[in-house]
Amino acid sequence: MKILLNEKQLNEGVERLAKEINETYGDKPLTIVGVLTGSVILMADLIRKLEMPLRVGVVQTSSYQGTDRGALTINAEMMLDIAGRDVILIDDIFDTGNTLEEVAQLMKDLGPTSLKSAVLLLKTGRQQVTWRPEFVAFDIPDEFVVGYGLDFNDEYRNLPYLACLEPSDLPSISN
């Protein structure tokens, strides 16, 4: 593994996101909805830096098995009522964009006053959708990354930095 973003850089990126969100919303109440499981660390760090009244909820999605993308499933049972509220959808990475776009569409159908999205990472050159998140902490190269909430086969989420898995790292991972 090679480190792409260290702890200090990640903290600075979260600070930038929080500043942009604070400037955009001021003291207006905001509902934060995190996409499980990858956004948990980002969401926890980010909400402590936001200054407006907050409600926090989650939506669970799943589409990956290892490095292969399968059909997207969305479980919104744990999500707050967002009708008539300003909402920011938080996710760890904007890769192809398919997951965030589908979740955003589901949420738009629930009647929020406004809906924006914030991501830690935007992976350069991978997007398959024209829609983009409004708040992005980092643009990164097209590498398979782990740490700070991102995983490979449910491992590495707890790393305090963001690392690129190299091809030689993949076969050595146990199930």
C-alpha positions as CSV (number, residue, x, y, z in Angstrom):
1,M,0.0,0.0,0.0
2,K,1.1,3.5,-0.6
3,I,-0.3,6.5,1.4
4,L,-2.3,8.9,-0.8
5,L,-3.6,11.3,1.9
6,N,-2.2,11.3,5.4
7,E,-4.2,12.2,8.6
8,K,-3.3,15.9,8.5
9,Q,-4.4,16.2,4.9
10,L,-7.7,14.4,5.5
11,N,-8.4,16.7,8.5
12,E,-7.7,19.7,6.3
13,G,-10.1,18.4,3.6
14,V,-12.9,17.9,6.2
15,E,-12.2,21.4,7.5
16,R,-12.6,22.8,4.0
17,L,-15.9,20.9,3.5
18,A,-17.2,22.1,6.8
19,K,-16.3,25.7,5.9
20,E,-18.0,25.5,2.6
21,I,-21.2,24.0,4.1
22,N,-21.2,26.5,7.0
23,E,-20.9,29.4,4.5
24,T,-23.6,28.0,2.2
25,Y,-26.2,27.3,4.9
26,G,-25.3,29.8,7.7
27,D,-27.5,29.1,10.7
28,K,-30.3,27.4,8.7
29,P,-31.2,23.9,10.1
30,L,-29.8,21.1,8.0
31,T,-30.4,17.4,7.7
32,I,-27.3,15.3,7.1
33,V,-27.8,11.8,5.5
34,G,-24.8,9.5,5.4
35,V,-24.5,6.6,3.0
36,L,-23.5,3.6,5.0
37,T,-20.9,2.3,5.6
38,G,-18.2,4.2,3.9
39,S,-19.3,7.7,5.0
40,V,-19.3,6.9,8.8
41,I,-15.9,8.4,9.6
42,L,-16.3,11.4,7.3
43,M,-19.8,12.1,8.7
44,A,-18.6,11.9,12.3
45,D,-15.7,14.2,11.7
46,L,-17.7,16.6,9.5
47,I,-20.8,17.1,11.7
48,R,-18.6,18.1,14.7
49,K,-17.4,21.0,12.6
50,L,-20.8,22.2,11.3
51,E,-22.3,25.2,13.2
52,M,-26.0,25.1,12.2
53,P,-28.7,23.0,13.9
54,L,-28.4,19.4,12.6
55,R,-30.4,16.3,12.2
56,V,-28.4,13.2,11.3
57,G,-29.6,10.0,9.6
58,V,-28.3,7.3,7.3
59,V,-29.2,5.3,4.3
60,Q,-27.6,2.0,3.5
61,T,-26.4,0.9,0.0
62,S,-24.6,-2.0,-1.3
63,S,-23.2,-2.8,-4.7
64,Y,-19.6,-4.1,-4.4
65,Q,-18.2,-7.6,-3.7
66,G,-14.4,-7.1,-3.6
67,T,-13.6,-5.0,-6.6
68,D,-16.6,-6.1,-8.7
69,R,-19.7,-3.9,-8.9
70,G,-23.0,-5.7,-8.7
71,A,-26.6,-4.5,-8.6
72,L,-27.2,-1.6,-6.3
73,T,-29.5,-2.2,-3.3
74,I,-30.8,0.7,-1.2
75,N,-32.2,0.3,2.3
76,A,-33.7,3.6,3.4
77,E,-35.5,2.3,6.5
78,M,-33.2,4.2,8.8
79,M,-33.4,7.5,7.0
80,L,-35.1,10.5,8.6
81,D,-38.1,12.2,7.2
82,I,-36.6,14.8,4.8
83,A,-39.7,16.4,3.4
84,G,-39.5,20.2,3.5
85,R,-35.9,20.2,4.8
86,D,-32.5,21.2,3.5
87,V,-30.5,18.0,3.1
88,I,-26.9,17.1,2.4
89,L,-26.2,13.6,1.3
90,I,-22.7,12.5,2.5
91,D,-20.7,9.8,0.9
92,D,-17.1,8.6,1.0
93,I,-16.3,8.5,-2.7
94,F,-17.7,9.6,-6.1
95,D,-16.4,7.0,-8.4
96,T,-18.7,6.2,-11.3
97,G,-21.4,8.3,-9.7
98,N,-24.1,5.7,-10.1
99,T,-24.6,5.0,-6.4
100,L,-24.9,8.6,-5.3
101,E,-27.1,9.6,-8.3
102,E,-29.5,6.7,-7.5
103,V,-29.7,7.6,-3.8
104,A,-30.1,11.3,-4.6
105,Q,-33.0,10.5,-7.0
106,L,-34.7,8.4,-4.2
107,M,-34.3,11.3,-1.8
108,K,-35.6,13.9,-4.3
109,D,-38.8,11.8,-4.5
110,L,-39.2,12.3,-0.7
111,G,-39.7,16.1,-1.1
112,P,-36.7,17.9,0.5
113,T,-36.6,21.7,0.1
114,S,-33.1,21.3,-1.2
115,L,-30.7,18.4,-1.7
116,K,-27.0,18.7,-2.2
117,S,-24.2,16.2,-1.7
118,A,-20.7,16.2,-0.2
119,V,-18.0,13.6,-0.7
120,L,-14.6,13.1,0.6
121,L,-13.2,11.9,-2.7
122,L,-13.9,12.4,-6.4
123,K,-12.0,9.8,-8.5
124,T,-10.8,11.5,-11.6
125,G,-12.0,10.1,-15.0
126,R,-14.4,7.4,-13.7
127,Q,-17.7,9.1,-13.8
128,Q,-20.5,7.6,-15.8
129,V,-23.1,10.2,-14.9
130,T,-23.2,14.0,-15.7
131,W,-24.4,14.9,-12.1
132,R,-21.7,16.0,-9.7
133,P,-21.5,16.5,-5.9
134,E,-21.6,20.1,-4.8
135,F,-19.0,19.7,-2.1
136,V,-15.8,17.7,-2.7
137,A,-12.8,17.6,-0.4
138,F,-10.3,15.9,-2.8
139,D,-9.9,14.9,-6.4
140,I,-7.9,11.7,-6.6
141,P,-6.4,9.6,-9.4
142,D,-8.1,6.4,-10.6
143,E,-6.7,4.1,-7.9
144,F,-8.3,1.6,-5.6
145,V,-8.3,3.3,-2.2
146,V,-8.9,2.2,1.3
147,G,-8.9,3.7,4.8
148,Y,-10.8,6.5,6.5
149,G,-14.0,4.6,6.0
150,L,-13.3,3.0,2.6
151,D,-12.8,-0.7,2.5
152,F,-11.8,-3.8,0.5
153,N,-13.8,-6.8,1.5
154,D,-14.8,-5.0,4.7
155,E,-11.2,-4.5,5.8
156,Y,-9.1,-1.3,6.2
157,R,-11.9,1.1,7.1
158,N,-10.2,1.9,10.3
159,L,-7.0,3.2,8.8
160,P,-6.5,6.9,9.8
161,Y,-5.1,7.7,6.4
162,L,-6.1,7.0,2.8
163,A,-4.0,4.4,0.9
164,C,-3.9,3.0,-2.6
165,L,-4.0,-0.8,-2.8
166,E,-1.5,-2.0,-5.2
167,P,-2.1,-5.2,-7.3
168,S,0.4,-7.1,-5.2
169,D,-1.8,-6.3,-2.1
170,L,-5.0,-7.8,-3.5
171,P,-4.1,-11.6,-3.6
172,S,-2.8,-11.5,0.0
173,I,-6.1,-10.5,1.5
174,S,-7.9,-13.2,3.4
175,N,-11.7,-13.6,3.4
